[in-house]
Amino acid sequence: MARLQDRVAIVTGAAVGNGQAFCQRLAREGARVMIADIADASEAIEKVREQGGEIEAVHVDVTSEEQTQMMARKTIERFGRIDILVNNVGLYHEEPFELISFDEWRRMLSVNLDSLFLTTKAALPAMKSQGFGRIIALSSDTIWLGTPYLVHYVTSKMGVIGFVRSLASEVGKYGITVNAITVGLTATQRPPNEKLVGSILEHLLPQQAVHRADEPEDIAAVVAFLASPESSIISGQTLNVDGGVARH
Ligand SMILES: NC(=O)c1ccc[n+]([C@@H]2O[C@H](COP(=O)([O-])OP(=O)(O)OC[C@H]3O[C@@H](n4cnc5c(N)ncnc54)[C@H](O)[C@@H]3O)[C@@H](O)[C@H]2O)c1
């Protein structure tokens, strides 16, 4: 598997969870990877290096313009280019609408949506000058389902779809594609998923077309495909990867 040989990928929010699986998959397919996260990414780095992959991390708050610009600079300094941007970072927090404060609303939109604006702004010039780029944004199947107690989260993840559709139309001429993945509840074994995996999954599985839990590796396979030259004709799209809970 060397579909991504000589490619350089930035994966945001990859210190833990799905992002770790994305880094491992991208590296296995030949990409050199830069993690951008506010948390310690040493576990994610170790897992990729154990399998012989090349990976670094940079401490970045993706809601900061200055820090996302620095993320792009450091990636180019270290690896020479930026081919793939996976905006994976995401906050998730369940709360009835009437209890969501304005601060929580703004924080959710900032981490889930401003991050996509800022990291794309930072990575786009390199992609444009290379004549190749893959921007992949993580959204959620809750946008199809209208899941309750997530008005701030679902709104932010729906915003991702608008961003992808509009930007794709502007940058296709430079060999850059922009796509989103709507992910279902994934068995990352991290809060809140560790408790959800036991309880909600039991309730969710019978509703899925495919009766097994989504694993981070399932999403990673789609990320790798969208990052590869094989997906060059796909842009402005939203791919639903949730075992078929939402028949989108
Ligand atoms: N896990 C699921 O079940 C699920 C379901 C649907 C969608 N998604 C989406 O997939 C993506 C990954 O989900 P996950 O569950 O693996 O996430 P996670 O909560 O396990 O990890 C999120 C990462 O983002 C980092 N982060 C948070 N704020 C940051 C900031 N301001 N700057 C930089 N890094 C920051 C955290 O440190 C963490 O490493 C998210 O966009 C999420 O909305 C996940």
The ligand as a Tripos MOL2 file, in Angstrom:
@<TRIPOS>MOLECULE
LIG
   44    48     1     0     0
SMALL
NO_CHARGES

@<TRIPOS>ATOM
      1 N1        -16.0030    9.3380   18.1350 N.am      1 LIG1
      2 C1        -17.2260    9.3510   17.6340 C.2       1 LIG1
      3 O1        -18.0850    8.5430   17.9680 O.2       1 LIG1
      4 C2        -17.5850   10.4000   16.6080 C.ar      1 LIG1
      5 C3        -18.8680   10.3900   16.0370 C.ar      1 LIG1
      6 C4        -19.1780   11.3470   15.0710 C.ar      1 LIG1
      7 C5        -18.2360   12.2930   14.6880 C.ar      1 LIG1
      8 N2        -17.0130   12.2840   15.2670 N.ar      1 LIG1
      9 C6        -16.0620   13.3130   14.8660 C.3       1 LIG1
     10 O2        -14.7960   12.7300   14.6040 O.3       1 LIG1
     11 C7        -13.7660   13.6150   15.0400 C.3       1 LIG1
     12 C8        -12.8470   12.9010   16.0180 C.3       1 LIG1
     13 O3        -13.6140   12.4400   17.1070 O.3       1 LIG1
     14 P1        -12.9450   11.6960   18.3560 P.3       1 LIG1
     15 O4        -14.0670   11.1080   19.1340 O.co2     1 LIG1
     16 O5        -11.8320   10.8460   17.9030 O.co2     1 LIG1
     17 O6        -12.3810   12.9610   19.1600 O.3       1 LIG1
     18 P2        -11.6910   12.9980   20.6090 P.3       1 LIG1
     19 O7        -12.5780   13.7860   21.5020 O.co2     1 LIG1
     20 O8        -11.3110   11.6060   21.0200 O.co2     1 LIG1
     21 O9        -10.3580   13.8200   20.3230 O.3       1 LIG1
     22 C9        -10.4030   15.1640   19.9870 C.3       1 LIG1
     23 C10        -8.9750   15.6950   19.9380 C.3       1 LIG1
     24 O10        -9.0600   17.0760   19.6230 O.3       1 LIG1
     25 C11        -8.1310   17.7670   20.4420 C.3       1 LIG1
     26 N3         -8.5570   19.1660   20.5990 N.ar      1 LIG1
     27 C12        -9.6670   19.6220   21.2260 C.ar      1 LIG1
     28 N4         -9.7100   20.9870   21.1500 N.ar      1 LIG1
     29 C13        -8.6090   21.3710   20.4500 C.ar      1 LIG1
     30 C14        -8.1000   22.6240   20.0330 C.ar      1 LIG1
     31 N5         -8.7170   23.7600   20.3280 N.pl3     1 LIG1
     32 N6         -6.9410   22.6510   19.3200 N.ar      1 LIG1
     33 C15        -6.2860   21.5030   19.0070 C.ar      1 LIG1
     34 N7         -6.7350   20.2640   19.3790 N.ar      1 LIG1
     35 C16        -7.8740   20.2060   20.0940 C.ar      1 LIG1
     36 C17        -8.1280   17.0230   21.7590 C.3       1 LIG1
     37 O11        -6.9540   17.2940   22.5060 O.3       1 LIG1
     38 C18        -8.2230   15.5620   21.2630 C.3       1 LIG1
     39 O12        -6.9410   15.0320   21.0390 O.3       1 LIG1
     40 C19       -14.4790   14.8450   15.6280 C.3       1 LIG1
     41 O13       -14.5690   15.8490   14.6670 O.3       1 LIG1
     42 C20       -15.8380   14.3080   15.9940 C.3       1 LIG1
     43 O14       -16.8290   15.3020   16.0290 O.3       1 LIG1
     44 C21       -16.6640   11.3680   16.2180 C.ar      1 LIG1
@<TRIPOS>BOND
     1     1     2 1
     2     2     3 2
     3     2     4 1
     4     4     5 ar
     5     4    44 ar
     6     5     6 ar
     7     6     7 ar
     8     7     8 ar
     9     8     9 1
    10     8    44 ar
    11     9    10 1
    12     9    42 1
    13    10    11 1
    14    11    12 1
    15    11    40 1
    16    12    13 1
    17    13    14 1
    18    14    15 2
    19    14    16 1
    20    14    17 1
    21    17    18 1
    22    18    19 2
    23    18    20 1
    24    18    21 1
    25    21    22 1
    26    22    23 1
    27    23    24 1
    28    23    38 1
    29    24    25 1
    30    25    26 1
    31    25    36 1
    32    26    27 ar
    33    26    35 ar
    34    27    28 ar
    35    28    29 ar
    36    29    30 ar
    37    29    35 ar
    38    30    31 1
    39    30    32 ar
    40    32    33 ar
    41    33    34 ar
    42    34    35 ar
    43    36    37 1
    44    36    38 1
    45    38    39 1
    46    40    41 1
    47    40    42 1
    48    42    43 1
@<TRIPOS>SUBSTRUCTURE
     1 LIG1         1 GROUP 0 **** ****
